Amino acid sequence: MTTTLTIEADRELALAVARAMNRVRDPEAGRLAREEMDRMRQETRQRVGTVEVAVELVRDCREQ
């Protein structure tokens, strides 16, 4: 099952890269990607809370 998912993911990635290189927009693919990212963001927020990584990185850069 993992091999099948990997092959399928590789195909999807190759198609997305080809579209991006040719500047072809797929509104449906964009909508689905945004929904997936929103879902993953919400799941992460529920699991670990709000993560303020950028703030710490900026502070570290200023100190150097």
C-alpha positions as CSV (number, residue, x, y, z in Angstrom):
1,M,0.0,0.0,0.0
2,T,2.8,2.4,0.8
3,T,4.5,1.8,-2.5
4,T,1.2,2.5,-4.4
5,L,0.7,5.8,-2.4
6,T,4.3,6.8,-3.1
7,I,4.0,6.2,-6.8
8,E,0.7,8.0,-6.9
9,A,2.1,11.0,-4.9
10,D,5.1,11.1,-7.3
11,R,2.8,11.3,-10.3
12,E,0.8,14.1,-8.7
13,L,3.9,16.0,-7.8
14,A,5.3,15.6,-11.3
15,L,2.0,16.9,-12.8
16,A,1.9,19.8,-10.4
17,V,5.5,20.7,-11.2
18,A,4.8,20.5,-15.0
19,R,1.8,22.8,-14.6
20,A,3.8,25.3,-12.5
21,M,6.6,25.3,-15.0
22,N,4.2,26.0,-17.9
23,R,2.3,28.6,-15.8
24,V,-1.0,26.6,-16.1
25,R,-3.4,27.3,-13.2
26,D,-5.8,24.6,-12.1
27,P,-8.5,26.4,-9.9
28,E,-9.9,23.1,-8.7
29,A,-6.4,21.8,-7.6
30,G,-5.8,25.1,-5.9
31,R,-9.0,24.9,-4.0
32,L,-8.4,21.3,-2.9
33,A,-4.8,22.2,-1.8
34,R,-6.1,25.1,0.3
35,E,-8.7,22.9,1.9
36,E,-6.1,20.3,2.7
37,M,-3.7,22.9,4.1
38,D,-6.4,24.4,6.2
39,R,-7.4,21.0,7.6
40,M,-3.8,20.1,8.4
41,R,-3.2,23.5,10.1
42,Q,-6.3,23.0,12.2
43,E,-5.2,19.5,13.2
44,T,-1.8,20.8,14.2
45,R,-3.3,23.6,16.2
46,Q,-5.5,21.1,18.1
47,R,-2.6,18.8,18.8
48,V,0.1,21.3,19.8
49,G,-1.5,24.7,20.0
50,T,-0.3,27.8,18.3
51,V,3.4,27.7,17.3
52,E,5.2,31.0,17.2
53,V,8.4,29.8,15.4
54,A,8.9,33.0,13.3
55,V,9.0,35.3,16.3
56,E,11.9,33.3,17.9
57,L,13.8,33.1,14.6
58,V,13.6,36.9,14.1
59,R,14.7,37.4,17.7
60,D,17.6,35.0,17.2
61,C,18.7,36.8,14.0
62,R,18.6,40.2,15.7
63,E,20.9,39.0,18.5
64,Q,23.6,37.8,16.1
